[in-house]
Amino acid sequence: MKALAHDRGSPHMLRAADAPAPVPGPSEALIEVVSFSFNFGEVAFRVPDLPDGTIPGWDAAGIVVTPAADGSGPPAGSRVVTFGWSGAWAEQRAVDTAQLAVVPDALDLGATAALPVAAVTALQAVRRLGPIVGRRVLVTGASGGVGRYAVQLARLAGAQVIASVGNPGRGIGLTELGAAEVIIGPEALHGRVFGVIDNVGGRQLADAYLRLESGGTVVAVGKASGEATTIDFEEARMRVDRGRIETFVIGTPLGGDLAELVRFAGRGDLDLAIGWRGDWIDYRQAADALVNRGIRGKAVLDIRRTDG
Ligand SMILES: NC(=O)c1ccc[n+]([C@@H]2O[C@H](COP(=O)([O-])OP(=O)(O)OC[C@H]3O[C@@H](n4cnc5c(N)ncnc54)[C@H](OP(=O)(O)O)[C@@H]3O)[C@@H](O)[C@H]2O)c1
């Protein structure tokens, strides 16, 4: 089968390659992949010392070719969106049945490849804020994949959402997704917020923390800026009184949350927020755009289109 393989010497440490088809374990289904997505973390932060030839990739959507041998999961022919810690960027992947959700016919199957890591992260991070109905929530890096889902899901949970982006162009579409306000960086925030979902880290995380209401929470999801974060806690004590920063790591298996997100999307409550979509032959273009802050939302790469 054809795949994108890890290769230290290539741009983005990726090259198009021939690879053996995966052999599923007892609780894994074999999927024919129609589309996959790129996440910032797996493109920008992939460790160089993976063995060359490893097939990376977390998110893929496709059709079940062989159901899991242990009888779990959907039958052959089912349309599914899937997650695993590797193997998504290929014509076939083997995936644990606890890490997938069935996609209804009404949804464009390939487009749902945008969902797994970014949307489940946003869902779990919003939950970590606790009850947010009627409360102000700031999302940093709101222009990106996790950010565009976090804006929508915090809004669905009843929050007044303030979306923070790098420049006005990066904020296009966020009002339509439910942001009450779009600002350029947390330092532009007026007043305080009950919760923060921070995707950027560094200076933005420190600024956002100092703008918490007393008793508020920052969920520290990511460090897209690459900057370490310095917080002057003496200053924080004077300004915030009480407020906490929680580290965040996506919780797996994520099949249950993924199914919920597919339901939201099917009902029209969640936009898939795809900012780049194209043939997987153009993977370098997609990866360049993603790491250079050139995509508003998710990048989806099609192996074959099924939506007409
Ligand atoms: N903890 C977890 O389990 C978990 C799960 C998923 C993702 N993450 C992390 O969360 C972060 C967001 O992920 P994502 O998939 O939403 O990424 P993304 O689509 O690339 O979005 C990241 C956003 O961060 C902003 N940003 C600020 N400085 C940046 C810089 N120097 N380089 C790149 N972006 C910069 C950009 O917004 P502007 O251009 O508008 O400033 C960009 O839209 C990443 O760090 C990722 O690794 C963590």
The ligand as an SDF file (V2000), in Angstrom:
LIG
                    3D

 48 52  0  0  0  0  0  0  0  0999 V2000
   -2.4130   18.2530   25.3970 N   0  0  0  0  0  0  0  0  0  0  0  0
   -2.9980   17.5610   24.4270 C   0  0  0  0  0  0  0  0  0  0  0  0
   -3.4530   16.4160   24.6280 O   0  0  0  0  0  0  0  0  0  0  0  0
   -3.1130   18.2020   23.0760 C   0  0  0  0  0  0  0  0  0  0  0  0
   -4.0460   17.7420   22.1550 C   0  0  0  0  0  0  0  0  0  0  0  0
   -4.1550   18.4030   20.9370 C   0  0  0  0  0  0  0  0  0  0  0  0
   -3.3320   19.4850   20.6560 C   0  0  0  0  0  0  0  0  0  0  0  0
   -2.4030   19.8720   21.5510 N   0  0  0  0  0  0  0  0  0  0  0  0
   -1.5460   21.0380   21.2860 C   0  0  0  0  0  0  0  0  0  0  0  0
   -2.3920   22.1790   21.2350 O   0  0  0  0  0  0  0  0  0  0  0  0
   -1.8480   23.1540   20.3500 C   0  0  0  0  0  0  0  0  0  0  0  0
   -2.8980   23.5280   19.3180 C   0  0  0  0  0  0  0  0  0  0  0  0
   -3.1000   22.4270   18.4520 O   0  0  0  0  0  0  0  0  0  0  0  0
   -3.8510   22.6270   17.0720 P   0  0  0  0  0  0  0  0  0  0  0  0
   -3.9280   21.3100   16.4320 O   0  0  0  0  0  0  0  0  0  0  0  0
   -5.0700   23.4460   17.2680 O   0  0  0  0  0  0  0  0  0  0  0  0
   -2.7720   23.5400   16.2860 O   0  0  0  0  0  0  0  0  0  0  0  0
   -3.0420   24.6400   15.1390 P   0  0  0  0  0  0  0  0  0  0  0  0
   -4.2210   24.2570   14.3400 O   0  0  0  0  0  0  0  0  0  0  0  0
   -1.7480   24.8490   14.4490 O   0  0  0  0  0  0  0  0  0  0  0  0
   -3.4130   25.9440   15.9830 O   0  0  0  0  0  0  0  0  0  0  0  0
   -2.4740   26.5210   16.8540 C   0  0  0  0  0  0  0  0  0  0  0  0
   -2.7040   28.0250   16.9060 C   0  0  0  0  0  0  0  0  0  0  0  0
   -1.7180   28.5730   17.7680 O   0  0  0  0  0  0  0  0  0  0  0  0
   -1.4160   29.8990   17.3290 C   0  0  0  0  0  0  0  0  0  0  0  0
    0.0310   30.1710   17.3980 N   0  0  0  0  0  0  0  0  0  0  0  0
    0.6050   31.1410   18.1180 C   0  0  0  0  0  0  0  0  0  0  0  0
    1.9240   31.1480   17.9680 N   0  0  0  0  0  0  0  0  0  0  0  0
    2.2040   30.1770   17.0930 C   0  0  0  0  0  0  0  0  0  0  0  0
    3.4190   29.7170   16.5210 C   0  0  0  0  0  0  0  0  0  0  0  0
    4.6020   30.2760   16.8270 N   0  0  0  0  0  0  0  0  0  0  0  0
    3.3580   28.6930   15.6550 N   0  0  0  0  0  0  0  0  0  0  0  0
    2.1790   28.1120   15.3630 C   0  0  0  0  0  0  0  0  0  0  0  0
    0.9760   28.5050   15.8910 N   0  0  0  0  0  0  0  0  0  0  0  0
    1.0120   29.5440   16.7410 C   0  0  0  0  0  0  0  0  0  0  0  0
   -1.8940   30.0170   15.8980 C   0  0  0  0  0  0  0  0  0  0  0  0
   -2.8850   31.0190   15.9190 O   0  0  0  0  0  0  0  0  0  0  0  0
   -2.5840   32.5110   15.3590 P   0  0  0  0  0  0  0  0  0  0  0  0
   -1.8270   32.3520   14.0840 O   0  0  0  0  0  0  0  0  0  0  0  0
   -3.9500   33.0740   15.2050 O   0  0  0  0  0  0  0  0  0  0  0  0
   -1.7810   33.1750   16.4540 O   0  0  0  0  0  0  0  0  0  0  0  0
   -2.5170   28.6720   15.5640 C   0  0  0  0  0  0  0  0  0  0  0  0
   -3.7500   28.8050   14.9020 O   0  0  0  0  0  0  0  0  0  0  0  0
   -0.5790   22.5380   19.7720 C   0  0  0  0  0  0  0  0  0  0  0  0
    0.5170   22.9710   20.5350 O   0  0  0  0  0  0  0  0  0  0  0  0
   -0.7870   21.0380   19.9650 C   0  0  0  0  0  0  0  0  0  0  0  0
    0.4320   20.3440   20.0320 O   0  0  0  0  0  0  0  0  0  0  0  0
   -2.2740   19.2560   22.7580 C   0  0  0  0  0  0  0  0  0  0  0  0
  1  2  1  0
  2  3  2  0
  2  4  1  0
  4  5  1  0
  4 48  2  0
  5  6  2  0
  6  7  1  0
  7  8  2  0
  8  9  1  0
  8 48  1  0
  9 10  1  0
  9 46  1  0
 10 11  1  0
 11 12  1  0
 11 44  1  0
 12 13  1  0
 13 14  1  0
 14 15  2  0
 14 16  1  0
 14 17  1  0
 17 18  1  0
 18 19  2  0
 18 20  1  0
 18 21  1  0
 21 22  1  0
 22 23  1  0
 23 24  1  0
 23 42  1  0
 24 25  1  0
 25 26  1  0
 25 36  1  0
 26 27  1  0
 26 35  1  0
 27 28  2  0
 28 29  1  0
 29 30  1  0
 29 35  2  0
 30 31  1  0
 30 32  2  0
 32 33  1  0
 33 34  2  0
 34 35  1  0
 36 37  1  0
 36 42  1  0
 37 38  1  0
 38 39  2  0
 38 40  1  0
 38 41  1  0
 42 43  1  0
 44 45  1  0
 44 46  1  0
 46 47  1  0
M  CHG  2   8   1  16  -1
M  END
$$$$
